[in-house]
Amino acid sequence: MGSVNHKRLTRLRHLFVNQPLYFITTCVNDRKPVLTSDSADRILVGEWKRALVRHGWAIGRYVIMPDHVHFFCRSAHSMISLSDFIGKWKQWTSKRIIQMLDVKAPFWQEGFFDHVLRSDESYGEKWQYVMNNPVRAGLVQNTEEWKYQGNIDFL
């Protein structure tokens, strides 16, 4: 019998997923704790509510912490890339927050953390972790008490 040439399988360099679900985290510059006010909440949530029409990005669940935000998003019709969407969202929110809360620019740290979720199960698991952030930070006793969280679009 002749020898069989076995090649090792290599990891894919790129993963193509149709309309992936992203988990996003972005922080306030110098981690200033200025986001947990009703004014900041209105600005952030207002921009998330307009994201689908304005940029083609649907926003799912979110948690606003004093110095950072977590949210889930998905491109509805790929009007712009994830990086461009986050850049536009940061631009609009920072302008309004700087004006309303009288804080200095730059408002957001450069960049953001993104993670592609691989299944509906991981969305639930990631949400459980994120919604417990205020409890772990000692801001509330249980997750239901934290008023700076919610859901915009059904993902």
FENQUISUL-V663082 format. One record per pair of residues at least 6 apart in sequence whose ideal C-beta (glycine too) atoms are under 8 Angstrom apart, sorted by sequence separation. I is the first residue (numbers start at 1). J is the second residue. D is the distance in Angstrom with one decimal. If there is no record, write none. Layout:
i,j,d
I,J,D
I,J,D
This chain:
i,j,d
28,34,6.2
34,40,6.5
35,41,7.8
51,57,4.7
52,58,5.2
63,69,7.1
97,103,6.6
98,104,7.3
117,123,5.3
134,140,5.0
135,141,7.1
140,146,5.0
143,149,7.7
28,35,6.4
51,58,7.2
52,59,7.5
62,69,6.5
63,70,4.9
75,82,7.2
98,105,5.8
135,142,6.4
139,146,6.7
51,59,5.4
62,70,6.6
63,71,7.6
80,88,7.3
135,143,6.0
35,44,7.2
62,71,3.8
73,82,7.7
98,107,5.7
117,126,6.5
134,143,6.8
49,59,7.7
61,71,7.0
62,72,7.4
75,85,7.8
97,107,5.8
48,59,4.2
60,71,7.1
61,72,5.4
94,105,6.9
115,126,7.8
132,143,6.0
134,145,7.7
135,146,7.8
59,71,5.8
60,72,3.7
73,85,7.5
94,106,7.2
131,143,5.0
134,146,4.0
59,72,7.2
60,73,6.7
94,107,3.7
48,62,6.6
59,73,5.2
60,74,7.3
93,107,7.6
94,108,5.7
134,148,7.8
58,73,6.5
93,108,7.7
131,146,7.7
134,149,7.7
57,73,5.3
58,74,5.2
45,62,7.7
57,74,7.1
58,75,7.8
90,107,7.7
44,62,7.8
57,75,5.7
58,76,5.0
90,108,4.6
131,149,6.2
56,75,6.1
57,76,6.6
44,64,6.0
56,76,5.2
56,77,4.8
51,73,7.5
56,78,6.4
57,79,7.8
41,64,6.1
48,71,6.9
56,79,3.2
57,80,7.8
40,64,7.2
52,76,5.9
55,79,5.8
56,80,6.5
44,69,6.6
55,80,5.6
57,82,7.9
86,112,5.3
36,64,6.4
57,85,4.8
86,114,8.0
35,64,5.2
36,65,7.1
55,84,7.9
56,85,7.8
35,65,6.7
36,66,4.8
55,85,4.9
35,66,5.7
34,66,7.3
35,67,6.6
82,114,6.5
123,155,7.3
33,66,3.5
34,67,7.5
35,68,7.5
55,88,6.0
33,67,4.9
35,69,6.8
51,85,7.1
54,88,7.7
55,89,7.5
32,67,6.2
31,67,4.3
31,68,7.4
51,89,6.6
21,60,7.6
28,67,4.8
27,67,6.1
28,68,6.5
27,68,4.2
48,89,7.7
26,68,6.5
47,89,5.8
25,68,6.1
26,69,6.0
25,69,7.2
24,69,7.8
25,70,5.2
47,92,5.3
72,117,7.7
24,70,7.0
47,93,5.2
23,70,7.1
24,71,5.4
23,71,7.9
24,72,7.3
23,72,5.7
24,73,6.1
44,93,5.8
47,96,8.0
22,72,6.8
43,93,5.6
21,72,6.2
22,73,5.3
72,123,6.8
21,73,7.7
22,74,6.9
21,74,5.0
43,96,4.7
20,74,7.0
43,97,5.5
72,126,7.7
19,74,5.6
20,75,8.0
72,127,7.5
19,75,6.0
19,76,7.8
40,97,5.9
43,100,6.7
39,97,8.0
22,82,6.3
26,86,7.0
40,100,7.8
70,130,4.6
39,100,5.2
40,101,6.5
24,86,6.8
39,101,6.2
34,97,7.5
60,123,7.8
70,133,7.1
26,90,7.0
37,101,7.1
61,127,5.4
34,101,6.0
63,130,5.2
63,131,6.0
65,133,5.8
34,103,5.8
61,130,7.5
65,134,7.0
61,131,7.6
63,133,5.8
32,103,7.0
63,134,7.2
66,137,8.0
65,137,6.9
66,139,7.7
29,106,5.2
29,107,6.0
28,107,6.6
29,108,6.1
28,108,6.5
29,109,5.2
27,108,7.2
28,109,6.9
74,155,5.4
26,108,6.0
27,109,4.6
73,155,7.8
26,109,7.0
63,146,7.3
65,148,7.6
72,155,6.0
64,148,3.9
26,111,7.9
63,148,6.9
64,149,6.9
26,112,4.1
63,149,4.5
25,112,6.6
26,113,7.3
62,149,6.5
24,112,5.9
25,113,4.3
61,149,7.4
62,150,6.2
24,113,7.0
61,150,7.2
62,151,7.5
24,114,5.4
61,151,4.9
62,152,7.0
23,114,7.0
60,151,6.1
22,114,5.2
23,115,4.5
60,152,6.7
22,115,6.8
59,152,4.1
60,153,6.1
22,116,6.0
23,117,6.0
58,152,7.5
59,153,5.7
60,154,7.5
61,155,7.9
21,116,7.2
22,117,7.2
58,153,4.1
60,155,3.8
20,116,4.8
21,117,4.5
20,117,7.3
58,155,6.1
17,116,6.7
15,116,7.4
51,152,7.8
52,153,6.4
21,123,6.2
23,126,5.4
36,139,7.9
49,152,5.8
48,152,4.9
45,150,6.9
41,147,7.8
23,130,7.9
41,148,5.5
45,152,7.3
36,148,5.5
35,148,7.5
21,155,6.0
